[in-house]
Amino acid sequence: MGWLIVDGHEDIATELLETGRDFALPAPPGHALSLPDLRRGGLAAILATIFSPDGYWKDETGTANAERQIALYDALLERHREHLFRLESAGDLSLCKAGGPIGIVHLMEGADPIRHPQELARWVERGVRFVGIAWNTPNRYAGGTRDDTGLTDAGRRLLEEMTARGVVPDLSHLNAQAFDDVLAHHPGLVVASHSNAAALRPHRRNLTDAQIRAIGARGGLVGMVLYAPFLGEGEVTFDTVFRHVDHVMGLVGPDHVGLGSDLDGGFRTDKAPRGLTTVADLARLGDLFHQRGYADDVVARILGGNWMRVLRRVLPA
């Protein structure tokens, strides 16, 4: 079946900056992302990341590298405008169809590039609609999964700016205290773009049942990440992914789970579920979910419909 797929987390710019490869060519062995593979897989929309924590890019600040990443996306959109376009309004979502042009919206993974909360506005103008306030390590705004720091005063000011501008917090990389602080200071929609269920795979990057329920209660969703160590021990397969999806659905129903593959985000396909060789293989998840007894409309929501619903709320009219 030709599923409409929305992937809530792809590190396209990071991959291309680190490898220098041509996005117009099929992904080489071990890599998942390329324009031909996205089109072959029926991707309709992507949350394309800006990943620039201070200190990650050795000779650049997070802000300088984020500028390079957004410039790279601008160039891709211009070069491949027949196949890629930036989502600027909710009306643009009508163009997102399996086999059609692929809509791009940006997720900033770690708010380090935003030097002051007031700078958020210029990133929103350039297509950023989701912000993970911290990555694994703490920054000026909050702690990540490797420490216990909550939201700082600067983080609260940034969150106020995000709320005012309709930017959605991404909770995937926050520790428990920072997670709770964001919910306490932000009244609206939240997502975890790429996290799995800690009940099935205890890991600091996964979410507790209580956290999953909190995201569902806000109308958000949890995007299943396809990094094998976050899914299970030993051999990880698409069946492992299904078990995480099924667990989340048991907590919050079918409207609050999606995909957030994290493909090419610091790992290669040998660390993905067995059988996934490119992003085009995401469609196989839909076939598996169908075989496991999910109705077609439920599969459609998991693969793309739920992210589309979130994007309709986030993008301006």
TITI-380267 format. One line per 5 residues: number of its first residue (from 1); their letters; for each residue z, y, x of N, C-alpha, C. Coordinates in steps of 0.2 Angstrom, whole numbers, plus 5000, padded with zeros to 4 digits. Atoms other than C-alpha are relative to their C-alpha. Layout:
REM residues N
NUM) a) Z/Y/X/Z/Y/X/Z/Y/X; ...
This chain:
REM residues 317
1) mgwli) 5000/4994/5004/5000/5000/5000/5000/5006/5004; 5001/4994/4996/4996/5018/5006/5006/5004/4999; 4994/4996/5001/5014/5025/5007/4999/5007/5003; 4999/4993/4997/5017/5044/5009/5006/5000/5004; 4994/5000/4995/5028/5045/5024/5002/5007/5003
6) vdghe) 4997/4994/4997/5039/5060/5030/5005/4997/5005; 4995/5002/4995/5048/5057/5046/5004/5006/5002; 4995/4995/4999/5063/5068/5048/5002/5002/5007; 4998/4998/4993/5064/5068/5067/4995/4997/5005; 5005/5002/4994/5050/5067/5080/5001/5005/5005
11) diate) 5000/4996/4994/5052/5074/5097/4993/5001/5004; 5007/4999/4997/5034/5079/5100/4999/5004/5006; 5000/4995/4994/5036/5094/5111/5003/4997/5006; 4996/5002/4994/5049/5086/5122/4995/4994/5003; 5004/5005/4998/5037/5071/5124/4994/5003/5004
16) lletg) 5006/4997/4997/5022/5081/5128/5001/5004/5006; 4998/4996/4994/5031/5093/5140/5002/4995/5006; 4997/5005/4994/5039/5078/5150/4994/4996/5003; 5005/5004/4998/5023/5068/5151/4993/5003/5001; 5006/4997/4999/5009/5080/5150/4994/4997/4997
21) rdfal) 5006/5004/5003/4998/5068/5140/4997/5004/4994; 5004/4997/5005/4985/5073/5128/5002/4997/4993; 4998/5002/5006/4991/5072/5110/4995/4997/4995; 5005/5002/5004/4974/5069/5103/4998/4993/5002; 5001/5007/4998/4973/5052/5112/5005/4995/4997
26) pappg) 4995/5005/5002/4981/5036/5106/5006/5000/5005; 4994/5001/4996/4999/5034/5112/4999/4994/5005; 5001/5005/4995/4999/5024/5129/5006/4995/4998; 4995/5005/5001/5009/5008/5129/5007/5002/5002; 4993/4998/4999/5028/5011/5127/5001/5007/4997
31) halsl) 4999/4993/5004/5025/5028/5118/4998/4999/4993; 5002/5001/5007/5024/5030/5100/4996/5005/4996; 5003/4994/5004/5018/5047/5095/4993/5002/5003; 5007/4996/4999/5000/5054/5095/4997/5002/4994; 5004/4998/5006/4989/5062/5083/4996/4994/4996
36) pdlrr) 5004/5005/5003/4978/5047/5080/5005/4995/4997; 4995/5005/5003/4994/5036/5077/5003/5003/4994; 4997/4997/5006/5001/5048/5065/4995/5000/4994; 5005/5000/5005/4985/5049/5055/4999/4993/4997; 5001/5007/5002/4983/5030/5055/5006/4998/4996
41) gglaa) 4994/5002/5003/5001/5028/5049/5001/5003/4993; 5000/4996/5006/4998/5040/5034/5006/5005/5000; 4995/4995/5001/5011/5053/5039/4998/5006/4997; 5002/4994/5004/5011/5067/5027/5004/5006/5003; 4996/4995/4997/5025/5078/5035/5004/4998/5005
46) ilati) 4995/5002/4994/5036/5079/5050/5004/5006/5001; 4996/4995/4998/5051/5088/5055/5000/4999/5008; 5001/5000/4993/5046/5092/5073/5005/5004/5004; 4994/4998/4997/5060/5095/5085/4998/5006/5005; 4999/4996/4994/5064/5109/5097/5006/4998/5003
51) fspdg) 4995/5003/4996/5075/5101/5109/5001/5003/5006; 4999/4996/4994/5082/5113/5122/5007/5001/5001; 4993/4998/4998/5101/5111/5126/5000/5003/5006; 4999/4997/4993/5106/5122/5140/5002/4994/5005; 4999/5005/4995/5106/5111/5156/4995/4994/5000
56) ywkde) 5004/5006/5000/5094/5098/5150/4993/5001/5004; 5006/4999/4996/5078/5106/5157/5003/5004/5006; 4996/4998/4994/5084/5109/5175/4999/5007/5002; 5002/4993/4997/5075/5125/5180/4999/5005/4994; 5001/4995/5005/5075/5134/5163/5007/5000/4995
61) tgtan) 4995/5000/5005/5088/5140/5150/4997/4997/4994; 5002/5003/5007/5088/5132/5133/4995/5005/4996; 5004/4995/5004/5080/5148/5126/4993/5000/5003; 5006/5000/4997/5066/5148/5139/4996/4994/4998; 5003/5006/5001/5062/5130/5136/4998/5000/4993
66) aerqi) 5002/5000/5007/5062/5132/5117/4994/5004/4999; 5006/4996/5000/5050/5146/5119/4993/4996/5002; 5006/5004/4998/5038/5134/5128/4999/4995/4995; 5001/5005/5005/5041/5121/5115/4996/5003/4994; 5003/4997/5006/5036/5133/5100/4993/5002/5002
71) alyda) 5007/4998/4998/5021/5139/5110/4996/4994/5000; 5004/5006/5000/5016/5121/5113/4998/4998/4992; 5002/5001/5007/5017/5118/5094/4995/5004/4997; 5005/4995/5002/5007/5134/5091/4993/4998/5002; 5006/5002/4997/4994/5127/5102/4997/4994/4997
76) llerh) 5002/5006/5003/4993/5110/5094/4997/5002/4993; 5002/4998/5006/4992/5118/5077/4993/5003/5000; 5007/4996/5000/4977/5129/5082/4995/4995/5002; 5005/5005/4997/4968/5115/5092/4998/4995/4995; 5001/5006/5004/4970/5102/5078/5001/5003/4993
81) rehlf) 4999/4998/5007/4970/5113/5062/4997/4997/4995; 5002/5004/5005/4960/5101/5053/5005/4995/4998; 4995/5006/5001/4974/5088/5054/5007/5002/5000; 4993/4998/5000/4990/5098/5057/5000/5007/4997; 4999/4993/5003/4997/5114/5048/5008/5001/5000
86) rlesa) 4993/4998/5000/5014/5123/5048/5001/5001/4992; 4998/4999/5007/5023/5122/5031/5004/5006/5000; 4997/4994/5001/5027/5139/5026/5003/5002/4993; 4998/4999/5006/5030/5138/5008/5001/4993/4996; 5000/5006/5004/5035/5125/4995/4993/4998/4997
91) gdlsl) 5006/5002/5003/5018/5126/4988/4995/4996/5005; 5004/5003/4994/5011/5120/5005/5001/4992/4999; 4998/5007/5000/5019/5103/5001/4994/4996/4996; 5005/5004/5004/5005/5099/4988/4994/4998/5005; 5005/5002/4996/4993/5098/5003/5002/4993/5004
96) ckagg) 4997/5006/4996/5004/5084/5011/4999/4993/4996; 5001/5007/5003/4996/5067/5006/4998/4995/5006; 5001/5005/4995/4994/5051/5015/4992/5000/5001; 5007/5000/4998/4978/5052/5025/4997/5008/5000; 5002/4993/5000/4977/5071/5023/5003/5004/5006
101) pigiv) 4997/4997/4995/4983/5085/5034/5007/4999/5000; 4993/5002/4999/5000/5083/5041/5004/5007/5001; 4996/4994/5000/5013/5097/5037/5005/5000/5005; 4995/5000/4995/5025/5102/5051/5005/5006/4999; 4994/4995/5000/5042/5111/5050/5004/4998/5005
106) hlmeg) 4996/5001/4994/5054/5113/5064/5007/4999/4999; 4993/5002/5000/5071/5106/5067/5002/5002/5007; 4997/4998/4994/5081/5114/5081/5006/4995/5002; 4995/5005/4999/5091/5100/5089/5005/5002/5005; 4995/4996/4996/5106/5109/5096/4998/5007/5000
111) adpir) 5002/4993/5001/5107/5128/5094/5001/5004/5006; 5000/4997/4994/5108/5132/5112/4995/5006/5001; 5005/4995/4999/5092/5142/5112/5002/5007/4996; 4998/4994/5004/5100/5154/5099/5005/5004/5004; 4995/4997/4996/5109/5166/5111/5005/5003/4996
116) hpqel) 4996/4996/5004/5117/5176/5097/4998/4998/4993; 5002/5002/5007/5118/5171/5078/4995/5004/4997; 5006/4996/5003/5107/5186/5074/4993/4998/5002; 5007/5002/4998/5093/5178/5084/4997/4995/4995; 5003/5005/5004/5091/5165/5071/4994/5002/4996
121) arwve) 5005/4997/5004/5080/5176/5061/4993/4999/5003; 5007/5000/4996/5066/5176/5074/4998/4992/5000; 5002/5007/5000/5066/5157/5074/4998/4997/4993; 5003/5001/5007/5065/5156/5055/4993/5002/4999; 5007/4997/5001/5050/5167/5056/4995/4995/5004
126) rgvrf) 5005/5004/4996/5042/5154/5068/5000/4993/4997; 5001/5006/5003/5045/5139/5057/5006/4995/5000; 4994/5004/5000/5063/5133/5060/5004/5000/4993; 4997/5000/5006/5071/5127/5044/5006/4996/5000; 4995/5004/4999/5084/5115/5050/5003/5001/5007
131) vgiaw) 4997/4999/4994/5097/5117/5064/5006/4995/5001; 4994/5003/4998/5109/5105/5072/5004/5004/5005; 4997/4995/4997/5122/5116/5078/5002/4998/5008; 4999/5003/4993/5126/5105/5094/4997/4994/5000; 5003/5006/4998/5118/5091/5103/5006/4996/5002
136) ntpnr) 4995/5005/4998/5129/5077/5111/5006/5004/5003; 4995/4996/4996/5138/5090/5122/5002/5006/4997; 4998/4994/5003/5148/5105/5117/4996/5006/5002; 5003/4993/4998/5140/5123/5117/5004/5005/4997; 4996/4994/5003/5145/5140/5111/5002/5000/4993
141) yaggt) 4999/5000/5007/5145/5135/5093/5004/4994/4997; 4996/5006/5003/5153/5118/5091/5000/4994/5005; 5000/5006/4996/5157/5101/5099/4995/4995/4998; 5005/5006/5002/5145/5086/5099/5004/4994/5000; 4997/5006/5000/5148/5068/5099/5004/4997/5006
146) rddtg) 4996/5002/4994/5155/5067/5116/5006/5004/5001; 4994/4997/4999/5170/5078/5113/5003/5001/4993; 4996/5000/5006/5182/5083/5099/5000/5008/4998; 4999/4993/5002/5179/5102/5098/4996/5001/4993; 5003/4998/5006/5176/5109/5081/4995/5006/5000
151) ltdag) 5004/4994/5000/5166/5124/5075/5004/5006/5003; 4997/4995/4997/5170/5139/5085/4999/5007/4996; 5001/4994/5004/5170/5157/5079/4993/5002/5000; 5008/4998/5000/5152/5160/5085/4997/4995/4996; 5003/5005/5004/5148/5144/5076/5001/5001/4993
156) rrlle) 4999/4998/5007/5155/5150/5060/4995/5006/4998; 5004/4995/5001/5145/5166/5062/4993/4998/4999; 5007/5003/5001/5129/5156/5065/4999/4996/4993; 5000/5004/5006/5133/5145/5050/4999/5005/4994; 5001/4995/5006/5134/5161/5039/4993/5003/5000
161) emtar) 5007/4998/4999/5117/5167/5046/4996/4994/4997; 5004/5006/5002/5110/5149/5042/5000/5000/4992; 4999/5000/5007/5117/5150/5024/4996/5006/4997; 5004/4995/5003/5110/5167/5021/4993/5000/5000; 5007/5001/4999/5093/5162/5027/4997/4994/4998
166) gvvpd) 5002/5007/5003/5092/5145/5019/4999/4995/5005; 5001/5005/4995/5093/5136/5035/5005/4994/4999; 4995/5006/5001/5100/5118/5033/5003/4997/5006; 4997/5003/4994/5113/5111/5045/4998/4993/5000; 5001/5007/4998/5109/5095/5053/5006/4997/5003
171) lshln) 4993/5002/4997/5125/5085/5056/5000/4994/5005; 5001/5007/4996/5118/5070/5066/5004/5000/5006; 4997/5001/4993/5125/5075/5083/5007/5003/5000; 4993/4997/5000/5142/5083/5077/5006/4994/5000; 4994/5004/5001/5159/5075/5080/5003/5001/4994
176) aqafd) 4997/5000/5006/5170/5072/5066/5003/5006/4998; 4997/4994/5002/5180/5088/5067/4994/5006/4998; 5005/4995/5002/5164/5099/5068/4996/4998/4994; 5003/5002/5006/5156/5089/5054/5004/5003/4994; 4995/4997/5005/5171/5093/5043/5000/5007/4999
181) dvlah) 5000/4993/5000/5171/5111/5048/4993/5003/4997; 5006/4998/5003/5153/5113/5044/5000/5000/4992; 4999/5001/5008/5156/5106/5026/5005/5005/4997; 4995/4995/5003/5171/5118/5024/4997/5007/5000; 5002/4993/5000/5161/5133/5029/4993/5001/4997
186) hpglv) 5007/5000/5002/5144/5129/5022/5000/4997/4993; 4999/5003/5007/5143/5127/5003/4994/4996/4998; 5006/5003/5003/5125/5120/5001/4998/4994/5004; 5003/5006/4997/5113/5107/5007/5001/4998/5007; 4999/5002/4993/5116/5097/5023/4996/4993/5000
191) vashs) 5004/5006/4998/5106/5083/5031/5003/4997/5006; 4999/5003/4993/5109/5070/5045/4993/4997/5002; 5007/5002/5000/5091/5069/5051/4999/4994/5003; 5001/5006/4997/5093/5054/5062/5007/4997/5002; 4994/5003/4999/5109/5044/5060/5000/4993/4996
196) naaal) 5000/5006/5004/5113/5026/5054/5008/4999/4998; 4994/5001/5003/5128/5018/5046/5005/4997/5005; 4995/5002/4995/5144/5016/5057/5003/4993/4997; 4997/5006/5003/5150/5002/5045/4996/4994/5003; 5004/5006/4997/5136/4991/5052/4999/5000/5007
201) rphrr) 5000/4999/4993/5135/4998/5069/5004/5005/5003; 4996/4994/4997/5150/5007/5076/4998/5003/5006; 5003/4996/4994/5144/5020/5087/5001/5008/4998; 4998/4993/5002/5149/5039/5089/4994/5004/4997; 5006/4996/5003/5131/5044/5084/4999/4998/4993
206) nltda) 5001/5002/5007/5132/5035/5067/5006/5003/4996; 4995/4997/5005/5141/5040/5051/5004/4995/4996; 4995/5004/5004/5156/5034/5042/4997/5000/4993; 5002/5000/5007/5154/5029/5024/5002/5007/4996; 4998/4994/5003/5164/5045/5019/4995/5005/5002
211) qirai) 5005/4995/4998/5152/5056/5029/4994/4999/4996; 5006/5001/5003/5137/5048/5021/5001/5002/4992; 4999/4997/5006/5145/5051/5004/5000/5007/4999; 5000/4993/5000/5148/5069/5008/4993/5003/5000; 5007/4997/4999/5130/5072/5013/4996/4999/4993
216) gargg) 5003/5002/5006/5124/5063/4997/5003/5005/4994; 4997/4996/5005/5136/5074/4987/4997/5007/5000; 5003/4993/4999/5128/5090/4994/4992/5000/4998; 5008/5001/5002/5110/5083/4988/4996/4999/5006; 5004/5002/4994/5105/5079/5006/4998/4993/5001
221) lvgmv) 5002/5007/4998/5100/5064/5015/5001/4998/5007; 4999/5002/4993/5102/5053/5030/4994/4996/5002; 5006/5003/4997/5087/5049/5040/5002/4994/5005; 4999/5006/4996/5087/5031/5048/4997/5001/5007; 5003/4999/4993/5085/5033/5067/4998/4993/5002
226) lyapf) 5003/5006/4998/5075/5019/5075/5002/4998/5008; 4998/5002/4993/5084/5018/5092/5004/4994/4999; 4996/5007/5002/5090/5000/5093/5007/5000/5002; 4993/5000/4999/5107/5003/5101/5004/5004/4994; 4997/4997/5006/5111/5014/5085/4999/4995/4994
231) lgege) 5002/5005/5006/5105/4999/5074/5004/4994/5000; 4996/5006/4999/5114/4984/5081/5000/4997/5007; 5000/5004/4994/5117/4972/5095/4995/4994/5000; 5005/5005/4999/5105/4959/5102/4993/5002/4997; 5007/4998/5002/5088/4958/5094/5000/5004/4994
236) vtfdt) 5000/4995/5006/5085/4973/5082/4993/4999/4997; 5006/5000/5004/5071/4971/5069/4999/5004/4994; 5001/4996/5006/5064/4979/5054/5005/4998/4995; 4994/5003/5005/5077/4968/5044/5006/5004/5002; 4994/4997/4998/5091/4977/5054/4999/5007/4997
241) vfrhv) 5001/4994/5003/5084/4994/5048/5001/4999/4992; 4999/5001/5007/5083/4987/5030/5008/5000/4998; 4992/5000/5001/5102/4983/5031/5003/5006/5000; 4997/4994/5000/5106/5000/5036/4998/5004/4994; 5003/4996/5006/5095/5008/5022/5004/4997/4994
246) dhvmg) 4997/5003/5006/5103/4996/5009/5007/5002/5000; 4993/4998/5000/5121/5000/5015/5000/5007/4997; 5000/4993/5002/5117/5019/5013/4999/5000/4992; 5002/5000/5007/5109/5016/4996/5006/4998/4996; 4994/5003/5004/5125/5006/4990/5005/5006/5000
251) lvgpd) 4995/4994/5000/5135/5022/4994/4998/5006/4996; 5002/4994/5003/5124/5036/4988/4994/4999/4995; 5006/5001/5004/5109/5028/4979/4994/5002/5003; 5006/5000/4997/5091/5029/4982/4997/5007/5002; 5003/4993/4999/5089/5048/4983/5002/5003/5006
256) hvglg) 4996/4997/4994/5099/5051/4999/4999/4997/5006; 5001/5004/4994/5091/5040/5012/4992/5001/5002; 5007/4999/4998/5075/5043/5022/4999/4997/5007; 5002/5002/4993/5067/5041/5039/5001/5006/5005; 4999/4995/4995/5072/5050/5055/4999/4997/5007
261) sdldg) 5001/5005/4995/5064/5040/5068/5003/5001/5007; 4998/4998/4993/5068/5050/5084/4995/4997/5005; 5005/5003/4996/5052/5042/5091/4998/5004/5006; 5002/4996/4994/5048/5047/5109/5006/5005/5002; 4995/4995/4999/5065/5056/5109/5005/4997/5006
266) gfrtd) 4996/5002/4995/5071/5050/5126/5001/4992/5001; 5000/5007/4999/5068/5031/5123/4993/4998/4999; 5007/5003/5001/5052/5020/5123/5000/4995/4995; 5001/5005/5005/5046/5007/5111/5004/4994/5001; 4996/5006/4999/5056/4993/5120/5007/5001/4998
271) kaprg) 4994/4998/5003/5071/5002/5113/5000/5001/4992; 5001/4999/5007/5064/5002/5095/5000/4993/4997; 5000/5007/5003/5065/4988/5082/4994/4996/5002; 5006/5004/4998/5054/4973/5087/4995/5001/4995; 5006/4999/5004/5037/4975/5081/4997/5007/4999
276) lttva) 5002/4993/5001/5036/4994/5081/4997/5002/5007; 5004/4998/4994/5023/4999/5094/4998/5007/5000; 5001/4993/5001/5018/5016/5087/5003/5003/4994; 4997/4997/5006/5023/5028/5074/4996/4998/4994; 5004/5003/5005/5009/5020/5063/5004/4994/4997
281) dlarl) 4996/5006/5002/5021/5005/5061/5005/5002/4995; 4995/4999/5005/5033/5015/5050/4998/4998/4993; 5002/5003/5007/5022/5010/5035/5002/4993/4999; 4998/5007/5001/5027/4992/5038/5007/5000/4997; 4993/5000/5003/5045/4997/5033/4999/5000/4993
286) gdlfh) 5001/5000/5007/5038/5001/5016/4998/4993/4997; 5002/5007/5003/5030/4984/5014/5006/4995/5000; 4994/5004/5000/5046/4976/5020/5005/5001/4994; 4995/4999/5005/5057/4985/5008/4997/4998/4993; 5003/5003/5006/5045/4980/4994/5001/4993/4999
291) qrgya) 4999/5007/5000/5046/4962/4999/5008/4998/4999; 4993/5001/5001/5065/4964/4999/5003/5001/4992; 4999/4999/5007/5064/4968/4980/5001/5007/4998; 4999/4993/5002/5065/4987/4980/4993/5002/4996; 5005/4997/5004/5054/4995/4966/4996/5005/5004
296) ddvva) 5004/4995/4996/5039/5005/4972/5002/5007/5000; 4998/4993/5000/5046/5021/4966/5006/5001/5005; 4994/4999/4995/5062/5018/4977/4997/5000/5007; 5003/5000/4993/5052/5013/4992/4996/5007/5002; 5004/4994/4999/5041/5029/4990/5005/5006/5001
301) rilgg) 4995/4995/4999/5057/5040/4989/5003/4999/5007; 4997/5001/4993/5064/5032/5005/4995/5002/5005; 5005/4998/4995/5048/5034/5015/4998/5007/5000; 5002/4993/5000/5044/5051/5010/5003/5005/4994; 4999/4996/5006/5049/5057/4993/5007/5004/5000
306) nwmrv) 4994/4997/4999/5067/5061/4997/5000/5006/5005; 5001/4995/4995/5062/5072/5012/4996/5006/4996; 5004/4995/5003/5049/5081/5001/5004/5004/4995; 4995/4996/5005/5063/5085/4988/5004/5005/5004; 4996/4996/4996/5073/5092/5002/4996/5006/5002
311) lrrvl) 5005/4995/4997/5058/5102/5009/4999/5005/4994; 5001/4996/5006/5055/5109/4991/5006/5005/4999; 4995/4996/5001/5072/5116/4991/5001/5005/5006; 4999/4996/4994/5072/5123/5009/4994/5005/5001; 5005/4996/4998/5055/5131/5010/4999/5006/4995
316) pa) 5000/4995/5004/5052/5148/5002/4995/4998/4994; 5004/5001/5005/5043/5148/4985/4993/5003/5002
